[in-house]
Every structure is written in C-alpha cells, then in structure tokens.
Amino acid sequence: MYGVDSFDAIVKRPAGCNPRRRRIVDRIVPNRRTAGGAAVLQLSVAFDHRVVDGARGAAFLETLASLVEEARA
C-alpha cells in the first residue's frame, strides 16, 4: 500500500513462526531466451530457532513457493 517491499517480522511467543506475504509487483523476468513481464509475489517467514530448525524452515518456504507457483499454472 505504501510501496514497502520488505520488513522484518518479529516472532512473539507462543508462536514458532511468522509467515508474511509482501506486495505483488510487476517485474521483468528472464524466461530462457527472452525476458517478459510477470507479477511477482514475495514470501517470507521468520522462525523462532528455539522451536524450528532453519533448514526445516527453508524447506517449508520452498514447498510453499512451489505450491503457489503450481496453483498459478
């Protein structure tokens, strides 16, 4: 709404993570031999590392991104 692309999420107890979606922006995206415009959604998740291991958190975000991409197709 105000042109903010990112921010840091704070995880408050008793939550173990804090997922965030950012705004959807139009970007130029390379596609094999050409480049074209596409709507890009940025996702982020802040994890409490006392509760969630960073590698598992990264795997969760990767899975979430692939599900969003699959739903778009």
mmCIF file of the C-alpha atoms, coordinates in Angstrom:
data_MODEL
# 
_entry.id   MODEL 
# 
loop_
_atom_site.group_PDB 
_atom_site.id 
_atom_site.type_symbol 
_atom_site.label_atom_id 
_atom_site.label_alt_id 
_atom_site.label_comp_id 
_atom_site.label_asym_id 
_atom_site.label_entity_id 
_atom_site.label_seq_id 
_atom_site.pdbx_PDB_ins_code 
_atom_site.Cartn_x 
_atom_site.Cartn_y 
_atom_site.Cartn_z 
_atom_site.occupancy 
_atom_site.B_iso_or_equiv 
_atom_site.pdbx_formal_charge 
_atom_site.auth_seq_id 
_atom_site.auth_comp_id 
_atom_site.auth_asym_id 
_atom_site.auth_atom_id 
_atom_site.pdbx_PDB_model_num 
ATOM 1  C CA . MET A 1 1  ? 0.000  0.000   0.000   1.00 0.00 ? 1  MET A CA 1 
ATOM 2  C CA . TYR A 1 2  ? 2.853  2.393   0.817   1.00 0.00 ? 2  TYR A CA 1 
ATOM 3  C CA . GLY A 1 3  ? 5.438  0.960   -1.566  1.00 0.00 ? 3  GLY A CA 1 
ATOM 4  C CA . VAL A 1 4  ? 7.189  -1.136  1.083   1.00 0.00 ? 4  VAL A CA 1 
ATOM 5  C CA . ASP A 1 5  ? 8.888  -4.190  -0.420  1.00 0.00 ? 5  ASP A CA 1 
ATOM 6  C CA . SER A 1 6  ? 10.128 -5.851  2.752   1.00 0.00 ? 6  SER A CA 1 
ATOM 7  C CA . PHE A 1 7  ? 10.287 -5.702  6.521   1.00 0.00 ? 7  PHE A CA 1 
ATOM 8  C CA . ASP A 1 8  ? 11.471 -7.897  9.387   1.00 0.00 ? 8  ASP A CA 1 
ATOM 9  C CA . ALA A 1 9  ? 8.806  -9.919  11.139  1.00 0.00 ? 9  ALA A CA 1 
ATOM 10 C CA . ILE A 1 10 ? 9.032  -10.444 14.891  1.00 0.00 ? 10 ILE A CA 1 
ATOM 11 C CA . VAL A 1 11 ? 8.041  -13.818 16.293  1.00 0.00 ? 11 VAL A CA 1 
ATOM 12 C CA . LYS A 1 12 ? 6.188  -13.427 19.578  1.00 0.00 ? 12 LYS A CA 1 
ATOM 13 C CA . ARG A 1 13 ? 5.576  -16.257 21.996  1.00 0.00 ? 13 ARG A CA 1 
ATOM 14 C CA . PRO A 1 14 ? 3.902  -18.747 21.835  1.00 0.00 ? 14 PRO A CA 1 
ATOM 15 C CA . ALA A 1 15 ? 4.220  -18.677 18.003  1.00 0.00 ? 15 ALA A CA 1 
ATOM 16 C CA . GLY A 1 16 ? 7.042  -20.651 16.418  1.00 0.00 ? 16 GLY A CA 1 
ATOM 17 C CA . CYS A 1 17 ? 6.934  -18.811 13.098  1.00 0.00 ? 17 CYS A CA 1 
ATOM 18 C CA . ASN A 1 18 ? 5.512  -15.730 11.466  1.00 0.00 ? 18 ASN A CA 1 
ATOM 19 C CA . PRO A 1 19 ? 4.750  -16.101 7.736   1.00 0.00 ? 19 PRO A CA 1 
ATOM 20 C CA . ARG A 1 20 ? 4.417  -12.931 5.679   1.00 0.00 ? 20 ARG A CA 1 
ATOM 21 C CA . ARG A 1 21 ? 3.366  -12.140 2.177   1.00 0.00 ? 21 ARG A CA 1 
ATOM 22 C CA . ARG A 1 22 ? 4.593  -8.996  0.625   1.00 0.00 ? 22 ARG A CA 1 
ATOM 23 C CA . ARG A 1 23 ? 3.031  -6.976  -2.132  1.00 0.00 ? 23 ARG A CA 1 
ATOM 24 C CA . ILE A 1 24 ? 2.672  -8.255  -5.684  1.00 0.00 ? 24 ILE A CA 1 
ATOM 25 C CA . VAL A 1 25 ? 4.799  -6.230  -8.096  1.00 0.00 ? 25 VAL A CA 1 
ATOM 26 C CA . ASP A 1 26 ? 5.378  -6.326  -11.841 1.00 0.00 ? 26 ASP A CA 1 
ATOM 27 C CA . ARG A 1 27 ? 8.941  -7.366  -12.648 1.00 0.00 ? 27 ARG A CA 1 
ATOM 28 C CA . ILE A 1 28 ? 10.905 -8.249  -15.759 1.00 0.00 ? 28 ILE A CA 1 
ATOM 29 C CA . VAL A 1 29 ? 11.600 -11.968 -15.509 1.00 0.00 ? 29 VAL A CA 1 
ATOM 30 C CA . PRO A 1 30 ? 14.046 -13.866 -17.747 1.00 0.00 ? 30 PRO A CA 1 
ATOM 31 C CA . ASN A 1 31 ? 12.459 -16.837 -19.493 1.00 0.00 ? 31 ASN A CA 1 
ATOM 32 C CA . ARG A 1 32 ? 15.000 -18.992 -21.341 1.00 0.00 ? 32 ARG A CA 1 
ATOM 33 C CA . ARG A 1 33 ? 15.932 -16.824 -24.354 1.00 0.00 ? 33 ARG A CA 1 
ATOM 34 C CA . THR A 1 34 ? 13.643 -13.853 -23.768 1.00 0.00 ? 34 THR A CA 1 
ATOM 35 C CA . ALA A 1 35 ? 12.531 -11.621 -20.943 1.00 0.00 ? 35 ALA A CA 1 
ATOM 36 C CA . GLY A 1 36 ? 8.965  -10.660 -20.191 1.00 0.00 ? 36 GLY A CA 1 
ATOM 37 C CA . GLY A 1 37 ? 6.868  -9.016  -17.539 1.00 0.00 ? 37 GLY A CA 1 
ATOM 38 C CA . ALA A 1 38 ? 5.305  -11.025 -14.743 1.00 0.00 ? 38 ALA A CA 1 
ATOM 39 C CA . ALA A 1 39 ? 3.508  -10.425 -11.473 1.00 0.00 ? 39 ALA A CA 1 
ATOM 40 C CA . VAL A 1 40 ? 5.845  -11.475 -8.656  1.00 0.00 ? 40 VAL A CA 1 
ATOM 41 C CA . LEU A 1 41 ? 4.749  -12.262 -5.091  1.00 0.00 ? 41 LEU A CA 1 
ATOM 42 C CA . GLN A 1 42 ? 7.426  -12.236 -2.412  1.00 0.00 ? 42 GLN A CA 1 
ATOM 43 C CA . LEU A 1 43 ? 7.016  -14.542 0.579   1.00 0.00 ? 43 LEU A CA 1 
ATOM 44 C CA . SER A 1 44 ? 8.996  -14.600 3.804   1.00 0.00 ? 44 SER A CA 1 
ATOM 45 C CA . VAL A 1 45 ? 8.838  -16.440 7.095   1.00 0.00 ? 45 VAL A CA 1 
ATOM 46 C CA . ALA A 1 46 ? 10.513 -15.565 10.393  1.00 0.00 ? 46 ALA A CA 1 
ATOM 47 C CA . PHE A 1 47 ? 11.195 -18.583 12.618  1.00 0.00 ? 47 PHE A CA 1 
ATOM 48 C CA . ASP A 1 48 ? 11.993 -18.877 16.296  1.00 0.00 ? 48 ASP A CA 1 
ATOM 49 C CA . HIS A 1 49 ? 15.110 -21.048 16.030  1.00 0.00 ? 49 HIS A CA 1 
ATOM 50 C CA . ARG A 1 50 ? 14.470 -22.433 19.506  1.00 0.00 ? 50 ARG A CA 1 
ATOM 51 C CA . VAL A 1 51 ? 11.371 -24.112 18.017  1.00 0.00 ? 51 VAL A CA 1 
ATOM 52 C CA . VAL A 1 52 ? 12.097 -24.592 14.293  1.00 0.00 ? 52 VAL A CA 1 
ATOM 53 C CA . ASP A 1 53 ? 15.406 -25.602 12.729  1.00 0.00 ? 53 ASP A CA 1 
ATOM 54 C CA . GLY A 1 54 ? 16.475 -23.173 9.965   1.00 0.00 ? 54 GLY A CA 1 
ATOM 55 C CA . ALA A 1 55 ? 16.858 -25.946 7.372   1.00 0.00 ? 55 ALA A CA 1 
ATOM 56 C CA . ARG A 1 56 ? 13.307 -27.179 8.009   1.00 0.00 ? 56 ARG A CA 1 
ATOM 57 C CA . GLY A 1 57 ? 12.060 -23.615 7.839   1.00 0.00 ? 57 GLY A CA 1 
ATOM 58 C CA . ALA A 1 58 ? 13.747 -23.113 4.472   1.00 0.00 ? 58 ALA A CA 1 
ATOM 59 C CA . ALA A 1 59 ? 12.238 -26.375 3.205   1.00 0.00 ? 59 ALA A CA 1 
ATOM 60 C CA . PHE A 1 60 ? 8.788  -25.180 4.327   1.00 0.00 ? 60 PHE A CA 1 
ATOM 61 C CA . LEU A 1 61 ? 9.182  -21.906 2.437   1.00 0.00 ? 61 LEU A CA 1 
ATOM 62 C CA . GLU A 1 62 ? 10.409 -23.749 -0.675  1.00 0.00 ? 62 GLU A CA 1 
ATOM 63 C CA . THR A 1 63 ? 7.370  -26.051 -0.544  1.00 0.00 ? 63 THR A CA 1 
ATOM 64 C CA . LEU A 1 64 ? 5.015  -23.108 -0.053  1.00 0.00 ? 64 LEU A CA 1 
ATOM 65 C CA . ALA A 1 65 ? 6.532  -21.283 -3.028  1.00 0.00 ? 65 ALA A CA 1 
ATOM 66 C CA . SER A 1 66 ? 6.199  -24.353 -5.268  1.00 0.00 ? 66 SER A CA 1 
ATOM 67 C CA . LEU A 1 67 ? 2.536  -24.781 -4.259  1.00 0.00 ? 67 LEU A CA 1 
ATOM 68 C CA . VAL A 1 68 ? 1.796  -21.138 -5.102  1.00 0.00 ? 68 VAL A CA 1 
ATOM 69 C CA . GLU A 1 69 ? 3.592  -21.477 -8.454  1.00 0.00 ? 69 GLU A CA 1 
ATOM 70 C CA . GLU A 1 70 ? 1.714  -24.703 -9.222  1.00 0.00 ? 70 GLU A CA 1 
ATOM 71 C CA . ALA A 1 71 ? -1.653 -23.120 -8.423  1.00 0.00 ? 71 ALA A CA 1 
ATOM 72 C CA . ARG A 1 72 ? -0.837 -20.254 -10.809 1.00 0.00 ? 72 ARG A CA 1 
ATOM 73 C CA . ALA A 1 73 ? -0.144 -22.596 -13.751 1.00 0.00 ? 73 ALA A CA 1 
# 
